[in-house]
Amino acid sequence: MYGRYTQELGAYAKEEAARLREDGALRRTTSVRGQAPELMEYEKDPCAKCQAQKWMYGGLHNNILLQYLAWVTYPVVLITFSAGFTQILAPQAVGSGIPEMKTILRGVVLKEYLTFKTFVAKVIGLTCALGSGMPLGKEGPFVHVASLCAALLSKFMALFGGIYLNELRNTEMLSAACAVGVGCCFAAPIGGVLFSIEVTSTFFAVRNYWRGFFAATFSAFIFRVLAVWNKDEETITALFKTRFRLDFPFDLQELPAFAVLGIASGFGGALFVYLNRIIVESMRKQKTINKFLLKKRLVYPAVVTLLVSTLTFPPGFGQFMAGQLTQHESLVALFDNQTWYKQGVAEEFVYSSEVPQAWKHPQVGVFITLLLFIVMKFWMSALATTMPVPCGAFMPVFLIGAAFGRLVGESMAAVFPDGIHADSTVYPIVPGAYAVVGAAALSGAVTHTVSTAVIVFELTGQISHILPVMIAVILANAVAQSLQPSLYDSIIRIQKLPYLPELGWGQEKYNIRVEDIMVRDVRYITLSSSYRDLQEALITGQLKTLALVESKGESYKISCLSEVKMGRGSPIPPMLRRKIAEQYQKGVSQRKIAKSLKLSSSTVHNIIQRFRESGTISVCKGQGQKTILDARDLRALRRHCITYRNATIMEITTWAQEYFQKTLSVNTIHRAI
């Protein structure tokens, strides 16, 4: 009964769609007869009017060179503006944001990362980057933007005092903000909370659990309500709503195919992380290229955008890989529950006239189109995510996984055209279900998370394939974690952030001792070291700290001496004070001197003030050897001062040191006088 009803309903829908297409074409012929066919085709989709790149491309149908220039110039300008604006205003806004949030939630303070300037740069830069149509994601930047909002809100509430002055509350706010970023990106509050816990938190406080759900639910609700208010949706539904059959979603004999899909996605996820890291490291190793890119920071994003846009040009190579489709349109097509290989593409896509022309090619079959789409998008996404613009990698990886799952599903449908079920009832294989499983598996392999399965359920609005999705995601994680770190941990290593990643699998990592990694050739001083030994160690070593041991043969350290200040109240080295005086005489400001020598401004100010008053660089109060002048010495000093009234404090100090045969500082003589 169910199968007969759906078949009749599908036939009726096809007839109505064909009739509406004919009526619409007839009305458009009489009203806009002078317009180009390509432009009319794009105007069928109300969203296409907002896509300036496609509008320019469709309006220049008479000249393919102008079409190419319009197709390439639009993303190049947007990406270049995004890179330049971000670099000028706040370079901290570059990249995903999740690796930095992992580091911050570990207790590390990253300067200028949660400021208002970074917020402005992130929002504007991300808008331009996503509008360019490049294979870039938005999940990571959304997490960063939500964290910025939480940090700025905490600073504002701290003005009123109370609990917001507590640093622990700020950490809890940031933890909830990470869940909000994922929740409002995909309208998936449950998956957003679980994803934020897996990605950003090593130890998660259970008391923040309901707070994260509360914030993520409201963010997802507002995100979908705005879509209804803008008349993009009739009601609150899933972003990529699927209509898979519920009475018999899949055959048990398909589970091995889903498992193989998960294992293959695990290898693919590890390869994506490796390729992304190799691209960055190879450019850094080439010193000539690295110096050039540091000077011309806008050249690299412009060249990468030009390359990707050229390859996706629809009349060119893009016709073999659905180049004119956006990421949203591609996912809608890949999640379709009809079999392209069996029934044809153009017959089934009744909701859009643009999608069938993208996936259907007269010379190339659907398998070649999907294969080219996967291969090209794979390296393009790995390359594009290295650009210095606000961007993420989750959505491109999600799309590649969906295409790979669709390829496996179409292959299964071609091998088993009547399904695998041995009973008399025929249940054809649904390639769209394989696309959903592949998207969850590959994105989970790249990020090393299992919560992508929950995100997929909330994205599609169906949980009929919960078992295949969980099997594929778990297997993909098992394979990927044994081969490569997650994408976020890889970025942390590339940027050398102060974050200790997990050791992972392998017993050899747990057998490493401290003596295996510690430095053997350590500069140190002993209790019997002379002043010359200390001076040589400070000059030649260029170290911030020195080890102090009892004797030369001892292997243990008593304490650690700072290069700038050897403990509280210890003297500044004479060479350092002499260097401060020399820079002061050259006209260098006190702030620059303190910054270059890594000293406090007050220390530099005191040394310069002493130099101006007495012309010496002697140690200040409390830094010399304490010497007590008895009453007899004080009387002799006063008599000398009365006799030589016009003598400077330095001359009096020199006389006192020779007369009393004691080490006296200018401060001591000044106090005595």
Rosetta blueprint (number, residue, H / E / L):
1 M L
2 Y H
3 G H
4 R H
5 Y H
6 T H
7 Q H
8 E H
9 L H
10 G H
11 A H
12 Y H
13 A H
14 K H
15 E H
16 E H
17 A H
18 A H
19 R H
20 L H
21 R H
22 E H
23 D H
24 G H
25 A H
26 L H
27 R H
28 R H
29 T H
30 T H
31 S H
32 V L
33 R L
34 G L
35 Q L
36 A L
37 P H
38 E H
39 L H
40 M H
41 E H
42 Y H
43 E H
44 K L
45 D L
46 P H
47 C H
48 A H
49 K H
50 C H
51 Q L
52 A H
53 Q H
54 K H
55 W H
56 M H
57 Y H
58 G H
59 G H
60 L L
61 H L
62 N L
63 N L
64 I H
65 L H
66 L H
67 Q H
68 Y H
69 L H
70 A H
71 W H
72 V H
73 T H
74 Y H
75 P H
76 V H
77 V H
78 L H
79 I H
80 T H
81 F H
82 S H
83 A H
84 G H
85 F H
86 T H
87 Q H
88 I H
89 L H
90 A L
91 P H
92 Q H
93 A H
94 V L
95 G E
96 S L
97 G L
98 I H
99 P H
100 E H
101 M H
102 K H
103 T H
104 I H
105 L H
106 R L
107 G L
108 V L
109 V L
110 L L
111 K L
112 E L
113 Y L
114 L L
115 T L
116 F H
117 K H
118 T H
119 F H
120 V H
121 A H
122 K H
123 V H
124 I H
125 G H
126 L H
127 T H
128 C H
129 A H
130 L H
131 G H
132 S L
133 G L
134 M L
135 P L
136 L L
137 G E
138 K L
139 E H
140 G H
141 P H
142 F H
143 V H
144 H H
145 V H
146 A H
147 S H
148 L H
149 C H
150 A H
151 A H
152 L H
153 L H
154 S H
155 K H
156 F H
157 M H
158 A H
159 L L
160 F L
161 G L
162 G H
163 I H
164 Y H
165 L H
166 N L
167 E H
168 L H
169 R H
170 N H
171 T H
172 E H
173 M H
174 L H
175 S H
176 A H
177 A H
178 C H
179 A H
180 V H
181 G H
182 V H
183 G H
184 C H
185 C H
186 F H
187 A L
188 A L
189 P H
190 I H
191 G H
192 G H
193 V H
194 L H
195 F H
196 S H
197 I H
198 E H
199 V H
200 T H
201 S L
202 T L
203 F L
204 F L
205 A L
206 V H
207 R H
208 N H
209 Y H
210 W H
211 R H
212 G H
213 F H
214 F H
215 A H
216 A H
217 T H
218 F H
219 S H
220 A H
221 F H
222 I H
223 F H
224 R H
225 V H
226 L H
227 A H
228 V H
229 W H
230 N L
231 K L
232 D L
233 E L
234 E L
235 T L
236 I L
237 T L
238 A L
239 L L
240 F L
241 K L
242 T L
243 R L
244 F L
245 R L
246 L L
247 D L
248 F L
249 P L
250 F L
251 D L
252 L H
253 Q H
254 E H
255 L H
256 P H
257 A H
258 F H
259 A H
260 V H
261 L H
262 G H
263 I H
264 A H
265 S H
266 G H
267 F H
268 G H
269 G H
270 A H
271 L H
272 F H
273 V H
274 Y H
275 L H
276 N H
277 R H
278 I H
279 I H
280 V H
281 E H
282 S H
283 M H
284 R H
285 K H
286 Q L
287 K H
288 T H
289 I H
290 N H
291 K H
292 F H
293 L H
294 L H
295 K H
296 K L
297 R L
298 L L
299 V H
300 Y H
301 P H
302 A H
303 V H
304 V H
305 T H
306 L H
307 L H
308 V H
309 S H
310 T H
311 L H
312 T L
313 F L
314 P L
315 P L
316 G L
317 F H
318 G H
319 Q H
320 F H
321 M L
322 A L
323 G L
324 Q L
325 L L
326 T L
327 Q H
328 H H
329 E H
330 S H
331 L H
332 V H
333 A H
334 L H
335 F L
336 D L
337 N L
338 Q L
339 T L
340 W H
341 Y H
342 K H
343 Q H
344 G L
345 V H
346 A H
347 E H
348 E H
349 F L
350 V L
351 Y L
352 S L
353 S L
354 E H
355 V H
356 P H
357 Q H
358 A H
359 W H
360 K L
361 H L
362 P L
363 Q L
364 V L
365 G L
366 V H
367 F H
368 I H
369 T H
370 L H
371 L H
372 L H
373 F H
374 I H
375 V H
376 M H
377 K H
378 F H
379 W H
380 M H
381 S H
382 A H
383 L H
384 A H
385 T L
386 T L
387 M L
388 P L
389 V L
390 P E
391 C L
392 G E
393 A L
394 F H
395 M H
396 P H
397 V H
398 F H
399 L H
400 I H
401 G H
402 A H
403 A H
404 F H
405 G H
406 R H
407 L H
408 V H
409 G H
410 E H
411 S H
412 M H
413 A H
414 A H
415 V H
416 F L
417 P L
418 D L
419 G L
420 I L
421 H L
422 A L
423 D L
424 S L
425 T L
426 V L
427 Y L
428 P L
429 I L
430 V L
431 P H
432 G H
433 A H
434 Y H
435 A H
436 V H
437 V H
438 G H
439 A H
440 A H
441 A H
442 L H
443 S H
444 G H
445 A H
446 V H
447 T H
448 H L
449 T L
450 V L
451 S L
452 T H
453 A H
454 V H
455 I H
456 V H
457 F H
458 E H
459 L H
460 T H
461 G L
462 Q L
463 I L
464 S L
465 H L
466 I H
467 L H
468 P H
469 V H
470 M H
471 I H
472 A H
473 V H
474 I H
475 L H
476 A H
477 N H
478 A H
479 V H
480 A H
481 Q H
482 S H
483 L H
484 Q L
485 P L
486 S L
487 L H
488 Y H
489 D H
490 S H
491 I H
492 I H
493 R H
494 I H
495 Q H
496 K L
497 L L
498 P L
499 Y L
500 L L
501 P L
502 E L
503 L L
504 G L
505 W L
506 G L
507 Q H
508 E H
509 K H
510 Y H
511 N H
512 I L
513 R L
514 V H
515 E H
516 D H
517 I H
518 M L
519 V L
520 R L
521 D L
522 V L
523 R L
524 Y E
525 I E
526 T E
527 L L
528 S L
529 S L
530 S L
531 Y H
532 R H
533 D H
534 L H
535 Q H
536 E H
537 A H
538 L H
539 I H
540 T H
541 G H
542 Q L
543 L L
544 K L
545 T E
546 L E
547 A E
548 L E
549 V E
550 E L
551 S L
552 K L
553 G L
554 E L
555 S L
556 Y L
557 K L
558 I L
559 S E
560 C E
561 L E
562 S E
563 E L
564 V L
565 K L
566 M L
567 G L
568 R L
569 G L
570 S L
571 P L
572 I L
573 P L
574 P H
575 M H
576 L H
577 R H
578 R H
579 K H
580 I H
581 A H
582 E H
583 Q H
584 Y H
585 Q H
586 K L
587 G L
588 V L
589 S L
590 Q H
591 R H
592 K H
593 I H
594 A H
595 K H
596 S H
597 L H
598 K L
599 L L
600 S L
601 S H
602 S H
603 T H
604 V H
605 H H
606 N H
607 I H
608 I H
609 Q H
610 R H
611 F H
612 R H
613 E H
614 S H
615 G L
616 T L
617 I L
618 S L
619 V L
620 C L
621 K L
622 G L
623 Q L
624 G L
625 Q L
626 K L
627 T L
628 I L
629 L L
630 D L
631 A H
632 R H
633 D H
634 L H
635 R H
636 A H
637 L H
638 R H
639 R H
640 H H
641 C H
642 I H
643 T H
644 Y L
645 R L
646 N L
647 A L
648 T L
649 I H
650 M H
651 E H
652 I H
653 T H
654 T H
655 W H
656 A H
657 Q H
658 E H
659 Y H
660 F H
661 Q L
662 K L
663 T L
664 L L
665 S L
666 V H
667 N H
668 T H
669 I H
670 H H
671 R H
672 A H
673 I L
